[in-house]
Amino acid sequence: MPGLVDVHVHLRDFEQSYKEDFSSGTKAAIAGGYTTLLAMPNTKPPISSIEMLQSAKERAQEKIFCDVGFHIGLNENPVNSIKALREGGFSIKLYPEDIRLLSKDEKKKKILTNEEEIFFTVHCEDLERIEANKAKIENKVENHSRIRDEIAELNGVELCLKLLKSKNLHVVHLSSDLALRRLLSESEFNKKLTFEVTVHHLSLTNKKVEEFKGIAKTNPPLRSEKDILALRKALNEGKVTAIVTDHAPHSTEEKKSEEYDLIPPGFPGLETALPVLLKLVKSGEISLKETILALTLKPSKRFGIPNVGEIKLNSFANLTIVRQNERWRIKASNFFSKAKFSPFEDMEVVGKVRTVFLRGEKVFEEGSVLSSPKGKVMIKTWNL
């Protein structure tokens, strides 16, 4: 298949190199069959200015084992975000706190929405609803899906649409049937609106949190079987633009904290994504064709990443070869990622990455990274 494309990963580095760095994160990527990544900007410090974007490019260039581009965060002065986007970022990423800020600060909103061509990726959750839930629900990880409930996601979607309805908008890690139905009703006539789903929201219910505690805490939370089935149906009908990992490494100590608020959300996903999805394909739950499209061609086209996502003349020879029927068990201790934990731990899966080529060069085979870092930093061209 074409080398996989993930438009939503967290590679950390900088002050959080203990969680992951560009080297370990991109090794994890090629081990999972990925050749192209877009990294999120919520690093420490955040990638929300030309200076930080340049620093990220320079830091990544000598360390990356696959190609990497960068989303841009919201700067205190939105002009700085737009300038960084012009310098090659792939979108401006807005988090729930950013959406709340823009809903209350007309000046910042006007600066940010004045440019017609800006592409926004948005995490839609309503912080007011979440804070109200926290005040009345016991703050423990088993209640995470009740605290950040489906209404919080739906309200977040409504607020994002209100603020950015006419803009080029991509909703990240959609998790609930309620929010899905709202977006599908809107996208019927709004072709600038797309959304993605994660591997874990397609495969794990919130019962995993009872089993794995903080290891399985993620935002938005794991949901019900009903939500999973709705997302799978949307995928099978070709309505999902991208399947992403939301690869979010942390230290094991952080994830095993007993205090709800101290447990950071997310877990590594680059090395588990393809086999988990192929297991769902094998059992008839999801379409092989739509799954591969949402892992390759559709996200590359949506985010304007040239020459990747399909096998054809003049495209890069980014190729992933998989033993489609090989059964094995996931062991996080074997990850290339620094994050050695997973809610998929010990799950039997089917399909194993055998070989990966990056621009025609074999970079991974039979569990081993074969070369020095061959990845390139990708620059998006904008007419802003």
Secondary structure, DSSP 8 states (H G I E B T S, - for coil): -B-EEEEEE---BTTBTTT--HHHHHHHHHHTTEEEEEE-S-SSS-S-SHHHHHHHHHHHHTT-SSEEEE-B---SSHHHHHHHHHTT-S-EEE-HHHHHHHHH-HHHHHHHHSSTT-EEEE----HHHHHHHHHHS--SGGGHHHHT-HHHHHHHHHHHHHHHTTSEEEE-S---HHHHHHHHHHHTT-TTEEEEEEHHHHH-BTHHHHHHGGGG--SS--B-HHHHHHHHHHHHTT--SEEE--B----HHHHT-SSGGGS-S----TTTHHHHHHHHHHTTSS-HHHHHHHHTHHHHHHTT-TT-SS--TTS---EEEEEEEEEEE--GGG-SSS----TTTT-EEEEEEEEEEETTEEEEETTEE-SS----B-------
